[in-house]
Amino acid sequence: MGVMRYMGVAAVLAALAGGGSVAVSAQELPRGRTAAEGVTELAMLCAGGDPGRTSTCRELVLAAMAVQRGVGLASALGSDVPGTPSTSGRRTGSVPRLGFALAAIGTGMGMPQVSARTVEGLAEEVDPTVLGLRAVVSAGVLDGLQFGPGFGGFLSADLAASYSRLWLPEGEGFGGPSSGVGLGARVGILRESFTMPGLSVSIARHWHETVGTGDAGDGNPGEMETDVEVTSLRAMLGKNWFVVGLMAGAGWDRYVGEATVSAAAGVDDSGAVTGRIASERTVYFACAWYNFLISQLSLEVGVAEGVDDPFDDRGGEYDPAGRSWFASLAVRITP
């Protein structure tokens, strides 16, 4: 029966890594700041060989990539389950140990000013803040292997599901709040004990509904919309000291989605073009928490790396190589 449980969790990990349109392959392993994919091709398709549209199309496609990265970061954050570096294990027998968390989140998202009234204004940079709420349910499904007193939890596993509700600023042309869901698994390397820290790794997939900004019919120089899929890998190390605890971690995100941009007309018009764009980045985060009886209050802060600008001769202010910050304040209950 134990072997079957491990095989089941392995199947979940494989599905998260390889399902859908994004695969965590050898070509997609973390490798620092990387080049964006599909961005230059979509910008050229948007311009259609017209030099007068080149600058506008470049900024619109970069805006789509920035939205993917900002919304994707808000969905994934740092730790998949706030305020703990360890898997939770089972309660008794085969009964999973459940955990519930609710977090208020915020991330920075630099991007071109799609809501501008002129092409020159589109080339300016804005820094909207994405605010939201994130709910997480986790379940400990495997206890892992115990090698000795206070030294165990190897290959333990938790499964987690999340729901995010994000508010993007309507003043920058966004159409209001949007939602996303996520599924993930955390595998324990070492479960936290009185003497040992907790160490675990996780993989998660997040899907967010289409987000758009700009309205050519309202006088903006263009408009864009994109959906967002995120694949996230994380490693976390931390420990409790009686009522307080600290954790640090690092990870890697891959953002991908179908982006539609138009430099002259609405997305339902023949002037709109669609293409798949993607980018990656490294994420670093730290978390501190205060323990109550069965609940916990935690604060997490972090930073995510930028991506190389795909246009060497571009004159816009927005720099995709800039870093992005994020923070969350969470309450977690583990009955």
C-alpha positions as CSV (number, residue, x, y, z in Angstrom):
1,M,0.0,0.0,0.0
2,G,2.9,2.4,0.8
3,V,4.4,1.7,-2.6
4,M,1.1,2.5,-4.3
5,R,0.9,5.9,-2.4
6,Y,4.4,6.9,-3.6
7,M,3.5,5.9,-7.1
8,G,0.3,8.0,-6.9
9,V,2.3,11.1,-5.8
10,A,4.9,10.5,-8.5
11,A,2.0,10.5,-11.1
12,V,0.8,13.8,-9.7
13,L,4.3,15.3,-10.0
14,A,4.6,14.0,-13.6
15,A,1.3,15.5,-14.5
16,L,2.2,18.9,-13.0
17,A,5.5,18.9,-14.8
18,G,4.4,17.7,-18.2
19,G,0.7,18.3,-18.5
20,G,-0.9,20.9,-20.7
21,S,1.3,23.0,-23.0
22,V,4.3,23.5,-20.7
23,A,6.8,20.8,-20.0
24,V,9.7,21.1,-17.5
25,S,12.3,19.6,-19.8
26,A,16.1,19.7,-19.8
27,Q,15.9,22.8,-21.9
28,E,13.8,24.6,-19.3
29,L,15.9,24.1,-16.1
30,P,16.8,27.1,-14.1
31,R,19.7,29.0,-15.7
32,G,19.6,32.6,-14.4
33,R,18.2,35.4,-16.5
34,T,17.1,34.2,-19.9
35,A,15.8,35.5,-23.2
36,A,12.1,35.8,-23.8
37,E,10.5,33.4,-26.3
38,G,8.2,34.4,-29.2
39,V,8.3,38.1,-28.4
40,T,10.2,39.4,-31.4
41,E,8.2,37.1,-33.7
42,L,4.9,38.4,-32.4
43,A,6.1,42.0,-32.7
44,M,7.1,41.5,-36.3
45,L,3.8,39.9,-37.1
46,C,1.9,42.8,-35.5
47,A,3.9,45.4,-37.4
48,G,3.3,43.6,-40.7
49,G,6.4,45.1,-42.3
50,D,5.3,48.7,-41.6
51,P,8.2,50.6,-39.9
52,G,5.7,53.1,-38.5
53,R,4.1,50.4,-36.4
54,T,7.3,48.7,-35.2
55,S,7.7,50.7,-32.0
56,T,4.0,50.4,-31.0
57,C,4.0,46.7,-31.6
58,R,7.2,46.1,-29.6
59,E,5.8,47.9,-26.6
60,L,2.5,46.1,-26.8
61,V,4.1,42.7,-26.9
62,L,6.5,43.6,-24.0
63,A,3.4,44.7,-22.1
64,A,1.8,41.3,-22.7
65,M,5.0,39.6,-21.4
66,A,5.1,42.0,-18.4
67,V,1.5,41.1,-17.5
68,Q,2.2,37.4,-17.8
69,R,5.1,37.8,-15.4
70,G,3.3,40.1,-12.9
71,V,0.1,38.1,-12.8
72,G,2.1,34.8,-12.8
73,L,4.3,36.0,-9.9
74,A,1.2,37.1,-7.9
75,S,-0.3,33.6,-8.5
76,A,2.8,31.6,-7.5
77,L,4.5,33.9,-4.9
78,G,7.4,32.3,-3.0
79,S,6.4,29.3,-0.9
80,D,3.5,27.2,-2.1
81,V,2.2,26.8,1.5
82,P,2.8,29.9,3.6
83,G,4.8,29.8,6.8
84,T,6.3,26.3,6.8
85,P,9.4,24.7,5.2
86,S,8.2,21.2,5.9
87,T,5.5,18.7,4.7
88,S,2.8,18.2,7.3
89,G,2.4,14.4,7.1
90,R,-0.7,12.5,8.1
91,R,-2.7,12.7,11.3
92,T,-3.4,9.0,12.2
93,G,-3.2,6.0,9.9
94,S,-4.1,7.1,6.4
95,V,-6.0,10.3,7.3
96,P,-4.3,13.3,5.6
97,R,-3.4,16.3,7.8
98,L,-5.2,19.3,6.3
99,G,-4.1,22.9,6.4
100,F,-6.0,26.1,5.3
101,A,-4.4,29.5,4.6
102,L,-5.6,32.9,3.4
103,A,-3.1,35.5,2.3
104,A,-3.3,39.2,1.3
105,I,-0.7,39.6,-1.5
106,G,1.0,42.4,-3.4
107,T,3.5,42.5,-6.3
108,G,5.1,45.1,-8.4
109,M,4.7,45.0,-12.2
110,G,6.6,47.4,-14.4
111,M,5.3,47.7,-18.0
112,P,4.9,50.0,-20.9
113,Q,2.0,52.5,-20.5
114,V,-0.6,50.9,-22.7
115,S,-3.3,53.3,-21.4
116,A,-1.5,56.2,-23.0
117,R,-3.1,58.5,-25.6
118,T,0.0,58.6,-27.9
119,V,2.7,56.3,-29.2
120,E,5.2,58.4,-27.3
121,G,3.2,57.8,-24.1
122,L,3.2,54.1,-24.8
123,A,7.0,54.2,-24.7
124,E,6.9,55.5,-21.1
125,E,7.0,53.1,-18.1
126,V,4.4,52.6,-15.4
127,D,4.7,50.6,-12.2
128,P,1.3,49.3,-11.2
129,T,0.9,47.3,-8.1
130,V,-1.1,44.0,-8.3
131,L,-3.1,43.4,-5.1
132,G,-5.0,40.2,-4.3
133,L,-6.1,37.4,-2.0
134,R,-4.9,33.9,-2.2
135,A,-6.5,30.8,-0.5
136,V,-4.5,27.6,-0.1
137,V,-5.7,24.1,1.0
138,S,-3.0,21.5,1.7
139,A,-3.1,17.8,2.6
140,G,-0.3,15.7,3.9
141,V,-0.5,12.3,2.1
142,L,2.8,10.6,2.8
143,D,4.8,10.5,6.1
144,G,8.1,9.6,4.4
145,L,11.0,7.6,5.8
146,Q,12.3,7.9,9.4
147,F,16.0,7.3,9.8
148,G,16.2,8.0,13.5
149,P,14.7,10.2,16.3
150,G,14.3,13.7,15.0
151,F,15.6,12.7,11.6
152,G,12.9,11.8,9.1
153,G,10.3,12.8,6.6
154,F,12.4,11.9,3.6
155,L,10.1,11.5,0.6
156,S,7.1,12.7,2.6
157,A,4.6,14.5,0.4
158,D,1.8,17.1,0.6
159,L,-0.6,18.1,-2.1
160,A,-1.9,21.7,-2.4
161,A,-4.6,23.6,-4.3
162,S,-4.9,27.4,-4.5
163,Y,-7.3,30.0,-5.7
164,S,-6.2,33.6,-6.4
165,R,-8.3,36.7,-6.9
166,L,-6.2,39.7,-8.2
167,W,-7.1,43.3,-8.6
168,L,-5.2,45.1,-11.4
169,P,-5.5,49.0,-11.5
170,E,-8.2,50.1,-13.8
171,G,-6.4,53.4,-14.1
172,E,-3.8,51.6,-16.3
173,G,-6.5,50.3,-18.6
174,F,-7.2,46.9,-17.0
175,G,-10.7,45.6,-16.9
176,G,-11.0,44.8,-13.2
177,P,-10.4,41.8,-11.0
178,S,-9.4,38.3,-12.4
179,S,-9.0,34.9,-11.0
180,G,-6.7,31.9,-11.2
181,V,-6.2,28.4,-9.7
182,G,-3.2,26.2,-9.0
183,L,-2.3,22.7,-8.1
184,G,1.0,21.5,-6.6
185,A,2.9,18.9,-4.6
186,R,5.6,19.4,-2.0
187,V,8.2,16.6,-1.3
188,G,10.1,16.5,2.0
189,I,13.8,16.0,2.2
190,L,13.9,16.5,5.9
191,R,11.0,17.2,8.2
192,E,11.5,19.8,10.9
193,S,12.1,18.5,14.4
194,F,13.3,19.9,17.7
195,T,16.9,19.7,16.6
196,M,16.7,19.7,12.8
197,P,15.4,22.3,10.3
198,G,12.8,21.5,7.7
199,L,13.9,21.1,4.0
200,S,11.5,20.5,1.1
201,V,11.1,21.1,-2.6
202,S,7.9,21.7,-4.6
203,I,6.4,21.9,-8.0
204,A,3.2,23.7,-8.9
205,R,1.2,24.7,-11.9
206,H,-1.0,27.9,-12.0
207,W,-3.6,28.9,-14.6
208,H,-5.0,32.4,-14.7
209,E,-7.8,33.8,-16.8
210,T,-7.2,36.2,-19.7
211,V,-6.0,39.7,-18.7
212,G,-6.2,42.6,-21.1
213,T,-5.4,46.3,-21.1
214,G,-5.7,49.2,-23.5
215,D,-8.6,50.2,-25.8
216,A,-7.8,51.5,-29.3
217,G,-11.4,52.6,-29.6
218,D,-10.9,54.8,-26.6
219,G,-7.9,56.5,-28.0
220,N,-5.1,54.3,-26.8
221,P,-2.4,53.5,-29.4
222,G,-3.0,49.8,-29.1
223,E,-4.4,47.1,-26.9
224,M,-3.4,43.6,-25.8
225,E,-4.6,40.6,-23.9
226,T,-3.0,37.4,-22.7
227,D,-3.7,34.3,-20.7
228,V,-1.2,33.1,-18.1
229,E,0.2,29.6,-17.3
230,V,2.9,29.3,-14.7
231,T,5.2,26.4,-13.8
232,S,7.0,26.9,-10.5
233,L,9.8,25.0,-8.8
234,R,10.8,25.9,-5.2
235,A,13.3,24.8,-2.5
236,M,12.7,25.9,1.1
237,L,14.7,25.7,4.3
238,G,13.6,26.9,7.7
239,K,12.9,26.2,11.4
240,N,10.7,27.1,14.3
241,W,12.1,28.5,17.6
242,F,9.2,28.0,20.0
243,V,6.6,30.5,19.0
244,V,8.5,32.1,16.1
245,G,10.1,30.7,12.9
246,L,12.2,31.7,9.9
247,M,12.4,30.3,6.4
248,A,14.4,31.2,3.2
249,G,13.9,29.8,-0.3
250,A,14.7,30.1,-3.9
251,G,12.9,28.9,-7.1
252,W,12.3,29.2,-10.8
253,D,9.2,30.2,-12.7
254,R,8.2,29.8,-16.3
255,Y,5.4,32.0,-17.7
256,V,3.7,31.2,-21.0
257,G,0.5,32.1,-22.7
258,E,-1.3,33.1,-25.9
259,A,-1.0,36.9,-26.4
260,T,-3.2,39.0,-28.7
261,V,-2.0,42.5,-29.7
262,S,-3.3,45.2,-32.0
263,A,-1.6,48.5,-32.8
264,A,-4.6,49.9,-34.6
265,A,-7.9,48.1,-33.8
266,G,-9.7,45.9,-31.3
267,V,-8.9,42.3,-30.6
268,D,-11.9,41.2,-32.7
269,D,-10.6,43.1,-35.7
270,S,-8.4,41.8,-38.5
271,G,-5.7,44.1,-37.2
272,A,-5.1,41.9,-34.2
273,V,-2.5,39.1,-34.2
274,T,-2.0,36.3,-31.7
275,G,1.1,34.3,-30.8
276,R,2.5,32.3,-27.9
277,I,5.2,34.0,-25.8
278,A,7.1,32.8,-22.8
279,S,9.8,33.8,-20.3
280,E,11.5,32.5,-17.2
281,R,13.1,33.9,-14.0
282,T,14.6,33.0,-10.7
283,V,12.8,33.9,-7.5
284,Y,14.2,34.4,-4.0
285,F,12.1,34.8,-0.8
286,A,12.2,34.8,3.0
287,C,9.4,34.3,5.5
288,A,8.9,34.9,9.3
289,W,6.0,33.7,11.3
290,Y,4.4,33.7,14.8
291,N,2.7,30.5,16.1
292,F,-0.5,30.3,18.1
293,L,-2.1,27.0,19.2
294,I,-3.3,25.7,15.8
295,S,-2.8,28.8,13.8
296,Q,-0.1,31.0,12.5
297,L,0.5,34.5,11.2
298,S,3.3,34.8,8.6
299,L,4.9,37.5,6.5
300,E,6.7,36.6,3.3
301,V,8.8,39.0,1.1
302,G,10.7,38.3,-2.0
303,V,12.2,39.4,-5.3
304,A,12.1,38.0,-8.8
305,E,14.8,38.5,-11.5
306,G,14.1,40.2,-14.8
307,V,14.5,39.0,-18.4
308,D,16.8,40.2,-21.2
309,D,15.3,42.9,-23.5
310,P,14.7,41.1,-26.8
311,F,15.0,44.4,-28.8
312,D,18.6,45.8,-28.8
313,D,17.6,49.1,-30.5
314,R,14.5,49.8,-28.6
315,G,14.0,53.3,-27.2
316,G,11.2,52.7,-24.6
317,E,11.6,53.4,-20.9
318,Y,10.4,50.0,-19.7
319,D,13.3,47.7,-18.8
320,P,12.3,44.1,-18.7
321,A,15.6,43.3,-17.0
322,G,14.4,45.0,-13.8
323,R,13.6,43.0,-10.7
324,S,10.1,42.6,-9.3
325,W,9.2,42.6,-5.6
326,F,6.4,40.7,-3.9
327,A,5.0,40.3,-0.4
328,S,2.2,38.4,1.4
329,L,0.6,38.4,4.9
330,A,-1.0,35.0,5.6
331,V,-3.1,33.3,8.3
332,R,-2.7,29.5,8.3
333,I,-4.7,27.0,10.3
334,T,-3.7,23.4,10.8
335,P,-6.3,21.5,12.8
